Amino acid sequence: MVTDDADGFKTVADEVGVQHQVCKAHVVRNTKDLIERYQPLVAKDADGSLHAIGVSLEQAAADLTRLGELVKSRQREQAPELEALHRRYLQAAPPQAGEHQSLAYRLRLLFLDRWNLWHRLTRCAPRHAAMYPPKIGEELEGGFLGHSPYLKLKSEGNRSMVRTRGTSRDVADEWNSQDPHRMAKARLLEL
């Protein structure tokens, strides 16, 4: 199952035992946006939190750049490197009640999130799926792939998802409720 990075999808996939991959395009785009937001802050270290944990401005900027490269290449064997990036920021303390997160703590959370997401980001489709990709509306291994997106809208920057037709009751009535993939879809439609 491939979804965006919403925690609800991860929870449901784990509950019903479905292999889950997050949408690479979502993660790449979101990571790029966060890096662009944090780079100017890192250049100043206005709150002094990077200095407090012994991370230079140059190192923090290089870490953000490397994160962007890792997320673009998405190789499983790069997980230890991502872990090392996260561990560099472990000394950044969480905020006390009523305080804002420090820059170093925000970087700690960013690297932790991408490290935790790595196995879902580097999961690949079955080898034959890439060689013989089915068209939207066809079935792959007995599962309907969904309705065609409105490609004209997508090309104009519309990022909305194609509507899922039917209700969770329809899904439960039509499909074998013991199939984990179908159980996940039925559960997601209930949310």
N, C-alpha and C positions, 0 to 999 in steps of 0.2 A: 504494500500500500504506500502510495506517495502522497504526502500532504504538505501544507505549509508548516511553519515552525510552532504552531499553537500547541501549548502543553496538553490541552484536552485530547488532541489526536494521539499524542504519545502515550498518554495514560490508557486510552481505550485500546490501542494497538497492543500495549503490554498486557493488559487485562485478558484479552482474548487470544494472545499468543500469535499475532500476525507480525510478519517481518515488516518493518516500517522504515521508510526512507523519507527524509524531509526534502522538499523541493530545493534543488541546488540553486535555482535562479533567485528564489526568495532569500536564501541565506547569503549568497554572494552580494545581492543588492543591499540587504540590511547591514551586512558587515562593512561594505564600502561606505555607506552613509554614516555609520558610527565612527569609522576611522577618520573620515573627513571632519566630523564634529570634534573628535578628540585631538587631532593633530595640532590645531592652534592652541588648545589648552595645555598640551604637553610642552609646547615651545616656550610657554611662560612659567609653568608650575606655580601659578599664583597662590595656591594654598600651601605650597611647600611640602606636600605629602610625598612626592616622589623623592625629594632630597631626604626626607625623614626615614625612608626605608632603604636608602642607599642606591637608588636607581637614578642614573644621570638622565638629563633631558635627551641626550643623543641616543642613549640605550632605549628609552621609552619610545622615541620616534621610530627607531629601527624595529622595535618589537611590533609596533602597529603596522609598519610597512610589511614586515614578514608575515603577520597574520593575514593581511590581504592576499599575499602570494600563496600562502597555504590553502586558504579557502578557495582560491581560483583553481589550484592544481588538484586538491582533494585526493591525496594518496594515503591509503591506510597506514603505510609505514611511517608517515609523518606525525602520527599521534604522539610519540615521545617528545618530539620537538615542541608541539603545542602544550604538552604537559609542562615542559621546562619553562615556557613563556608564562604559564599560569603561576608556577611555583616562585618565579622571580618576584611576584607581587603578594605573596602570602602574608607578609608582615603588615600589609595595609589593614588597619583595624576597621571593623564595621562602625558606623556612626552610633553615637549615644542617642538616647531618646530625644527627639526635637532637633537633632543636628542633621546637616546635609551630608551626603556621601562625599568623601574626598575623591580627588581625581585618581589617586593610586588605588583606592578601593573600587572605583568604577572600572578601572582597567583590570583589576583582579577578577571582578565579576564577568567582564567581557571574555577574558581568556578562559575562565572556568566554563562559561556557557558553551563556547565553541569546542572546548575539549570534551565536555559531556555530550555534545551533539555529534562528535566526530564519527562514531560508529553508524549513526543514522545518515550522515552526510556522505559517507564513503561506501555505503551499501550499493551494489550494482544490480541492475536488472539481469535476468537470466541471459546467458550468452546468446541463445537463439532469438531472443526478443529484439536485440539490436540488429541482428542479421536479417530478420524478416519482420519488421515492425508492422503490426496490424493498423489499419486505418481506424479513426474514431468511428464508433458505431458498430465495429466488428467485435468479435469475442476473442479473448486470449485465455487459453486454458479454461474455457467455460465461463469466464467472467466478462460481462458487458463493460466496454471501456467508456461509455458515456456519450453524451450528445456533443455534436461538433461545436467548437467555440465560434464566436462571431469574429473571424479573422480581421475584418476591416476595422472593427473597434480595437482589437488588440494592437494593430499596426499604428493606430492613432494614440496609443499610450493607455488605453483603458485596461486596468489590471484586475477587473472584477472576474470572479470565477463563474463558470457556466453553472446555471441552476441545476440542482438535483431534482429530478421529477419523481413524484411518488412520496409516500409516507413510510415511516418505519413499519407500520402494520402491513403495507403492501410488500415490503421487502421480506418481512417475516413469513407472510403467507406464501409468497412465490418461491422462496429458496429454502434449501435444506438448512435448518437452523443450527446444525452441528458444524457446518463449514466455518472455520475461524475467520476467513476473509469476509464472508457474508455476515457473520455475527458482528464484526467490527463496523461494517457499513450500517447495519441496523441500529447499532448502539450510537453511532455518530448522528444518524438522522433523528434520534430521540433528543439529542442535545440542542 
